[in-house]
Amino acid sequence: MQKEDDPRKAHFKKYQNAAGGWGSVRALSSILGRERVLVKGTKVLLQQNKPDGFACVSCSWAKPADPHAFEFCENGAKATAWEITSKRADASLFERHTVRELEGWSDMELEAAGRLTTPLRYEASSDKYVPVAWDDAFDAIAADLRAMEPDGVVFYSSGRASLEASYLYQLMARMYGNNHLPDSSNMCHESTSVALPKSIGVPVGTLTLEDFQHTDCILFFGHNTGTNAPRMLHQLEEVRKRGVPIVTFNPIRERGLEKFVNPQSPLQMATPAHTDVSTQYVRVKVGGDIAALTGMMKWILETDDEKRMNGGERIVDVNFIAEHSQGFEELAAAIRKVNWTDIEKASGVSREELIQAARTYVNAKAVMLMYGMGVTQHREGVQTIHMLTNLLLLRGNIGKPGAGICPIRGHSNVQGQRTVGITEKPELVPMDKLKEQYGFEPPSKKGWNTVEACEAVLAKNVSAFFMLGGNFVRAVPDHRRIEPAWREIPLTVQVLTKLNRSALIHGKKSYLLPCLGRIEIDRQASGPQAVSMEDSTGCMHGSRGQAEPASPELLSEVAIIGQLAKRLLPFNPKVTWQTWMDDYSTIRDAIEITYPKIFKDFNRRMWNPGGFARPMGARTRQWETPNGKANFFPPTCLDADPDMPPPSGDVLRLMTTRGDSQFNTTVYGLSDRFRGVHGTRKVLLMHRADIQQLQLSEGDIVKAISVVPPGEDHIDRSVGGLRIQAFDIPRGCVLGYYPELNPLIPLSHYAKESKVPAVKSVPIRLLRDDR
C-alpha cells in the first residue's frame, strides 16, 4: 500500500534543473528499487528499443536504426519496471479483500499491488474475485456472447496490443457481427484521423527520423515532450547543435522543451552544460492555437502581398500552391478579414511574438511541425489540425526532406492498431478483402466510438463489454454517470496485466484474464514468438520478449483472443485460429494478404534496423484526397472551444494533464517534479492573479464544479479536496491532473467531427471546500 494522497501535507518547489540529467537517473534507480528488479531491470533495459530487443510499452516514439547504448527514457524505464515487477497480485490478494474494499484503494495502490497471475471470475455472493480455470472462463464467456445480439457487444482495445493481436481481435469482432471497435485513439488522436485525410490524404504523420537530419526549423504545438516522448529529446539535441530554431506553442513552460541534459553525455552530466531546446516559447491561452496560427498566416500573407506589389521574391510557395493544392484563395480571404486585436485577445499572445514566430518559419526552407493532445482534445480540434496543415502548405512544407507534420502518439501501438483494422468505421477497412480471404460477410453498419459506446452504456444498450487492455472506466469522462451504469452491464471481460479501476467497477458478470506483457518471453508451440508495432512515424518494428513470465498461468493476448474465438465463432476452414496461436509469423502472413501495399514481405522486413516505413502518398506529394490535391481549410473561429463560456469572472478554463510520474491512467508516484508538485495529485495550478481575484489563497482547499451544458444541470460534476497552488500559467487558465478530474468533463463535451473528449478546455468554477 502506498502513502495516502493528502494535499494538505504536499509541498511545492520550483524545479530548477533541466529535463534528463541526474534527476532522470535518480528516478530510474528509485523505480527499479521500489519494484525490486534492480539487477533484472538493468539487464532488461539494455534490450529496450533495440533492433532485436523489445519495443517500449510506454510511448510510441520511433526506434532508430542505430540506437544509443541506453535507448530508453525515464518514463519508458518506469513502464518497464512496472511491468517486470517482482510484486504479485495473486489469488491470496482476492482472498483477503472484497471488491468493495479494493475500490477504496487509489489508482496507484491498485497497480502497485503487482502483476495478476491467474484468471479470475467475480462471485457476487462473496463480493470477491475467485480463481477460474482458463477453459471454464473461455467456455462461459463464449456461451454468454453467443446468447447475445451482436449489436449490443463492444470490443474495446487500448494502444498496447501488438499488430498480431489487434488483427485477430478485429477479425473476431467482425466475424461475431459488429464494428463496435472503439480504442484509445478515440480519446486522443481521432481528431488527427479525421483532419489529415481531408487535408493531405493520409491519416497519420508524414515525418521519419531521417527528416531531422534535413530540417532547418521545428514548430511544436500542444505537447510535453520531456514527459510524453522524451527519447525525441535526442533528436532535438542534435538539431539544436546545428543551430536549427525550435518554436514552441504551449500554455505552460514544459521543462523538456526548455532545456535538456543528456544522461548519456559524460560532459553534460559532469558540468553545468545543457541543451537549450526552444529558441522561442509562445505562451498561448488554453484553446488559443487557432488564433495564433491565424496571426502567423496573416503576417505571411500581408508580407507576401507587399512583395508581390513591389516585385520582390514571394514568401508563399506559389508553384506548390498552384500545382498541388486547392482552397488557397478561400483561406487567404478568411484570414485577411481577421483583425489583430481579435487575434491577440483569443490567443493571449502579442502581435510581435506571432510575427517573430512567422519570421522564423519563413526564413526556413524545410519545416517540421509536431503536435500533441493539447491540440486534438478541444471542441475545434479538427479545425486546429487543418490550420496546422494550412501553415505548412503555404510554403510547400509537406513532401520534401526535412519537412512535414507529425502527430505525436501516446500508446506504443495505438497507430498500428488502426492500420490493421481496429476502427469503428467500416470504410477504413478492406472489407471486400476480408470477405474474400475468410469467406464471411463483414458487417457494414458503422460501429461505436468511445463516446458512442459510453452513450450506449448510459442507455442500457450494451450487453457485454470486452476490454483488450486499458482502463476504460477510469479513462472516460463523466464518471458519476458512467460508473453506476457500468455496473448494470450483464457481462464485462478485461484482458490486463495489473489490477485497475475498470476491474473493480464491473458488470453483473465479470472476468479478469491476465496476459503476458510485451517484455515477457512468449513461448508457443513453434517456439518463442515475436510481435510487431507501428511507431509515430509510420514505421513497423519487431519486438521480442526478454523476461520470464510473471506466472506460468499467463496466456498471451493472441492466445486469449484465439481461444475465445474458437469457442465463440462457427467453424470456418479459412480461419486458422490454432495455427495463428502456434506461430505468430502466420498471422503476419495473413496481415500481408489483407494489406499487401503496407505489409509486403512483413516477416522479413520487421527486423530491419529502424523498421520499415508504410507507404505514404503525401511524402511524395501524391495526395490521396477525393480531389487529388492537398486542401486548405479556412478558419471559422479563433477559439478552439468557441461554444464554451469564455474565461471571465469566476469561470476558469481547466486543462487536464499527466504528470512526470504517470503514463495515461497508470500513476507511478504522487509527485510531478518538473512542475514542482510533491506528494499530491489533488491540486489545481493557477495564475496568482486569478487566485487573488477569486479571494482565495495558496493552500486553500476547494471544490471544482463544471459549468455544465444547458439541460444537464441536475448532474453532479464536481471534484473536491483540491489544493490551490500559484503557477506560471496564462490568466483564466487552470492546470489539473487526469484522470482524477475526469468527473468534471461532460460526455457531451467533445471535439466536433471526431468526438474526442475535449479534456484540454473544461469550464469550471471554484468553491471553498471546508470538509
Buried (B, 14 or more C-beta within 10 A) or exposed (E): EBEEBEBEEBEBEEBEBBBBBEBBEEBBBBBBEBBBBEEBBEEBBBBBBBBEBBBBBBBBBBBBEEBBEBBBBBBBBBBBBBBBBEBBBBBEBBEEBEBEEBEEBBBBBBBBBBBBBBBBBBBEEEEBBEBBEBEEBBBBBBEBBEEBEBBBBBBBBBBBBBBBBBBBBBBBBBBBBBBBBBBBBBBBBBBBBBBBBBBBBBBBBBBBBBBBEBBBBBBBBBBBBBBBBBBBBBBBBEBBEEEBBBBBBBBBBBBBBBBBBBBEBEEBBEEEEBBEBBBBBBBBBBBBBBBBBBBBBBBBBBBBBEBBEEEEEBBBBEEBBEEBBBBBEEBBEBBEEBEBEEBBBBBBBBBEBBBBBBBBBBEBBBBBBBBBBBBBBBBBBBBBBBBBBBBBBBBBBBBBEBBBBBBBBBBBBBBBBBBBBBBBBBEBBBBEBBEEBBEBEBBEEBBBBBBBBBBBBBEEBBBBBBBBBBBBBBBBBBBEBBBEBBEEBBBBBBBBBBBBBBBBBBBEBBBBBBBBBBBBBBEBEEEEBBBBBBBBBBBBBBBBBBBEBBBEBBBBBBBBBBBBBBBBBEEEEEBBBEBBBBBBBBBBBBBBBBBEEBBEEBBEBBBBEBBBBBEBBBBEBBBEBEEEBBBBBBBEBBBBBBEBBBBEEEBBBBBBBBBBBBBBBBBBBBBBBBBBBBBBBBBBBBBBEBBEBBEBEEEBBBBBBBBBBEEBEEBEBBBBBBBBBBBEBBBBBBBBBBBBBBBBBBBBBBBBBBBBBBBBBBBBBBEBBEE
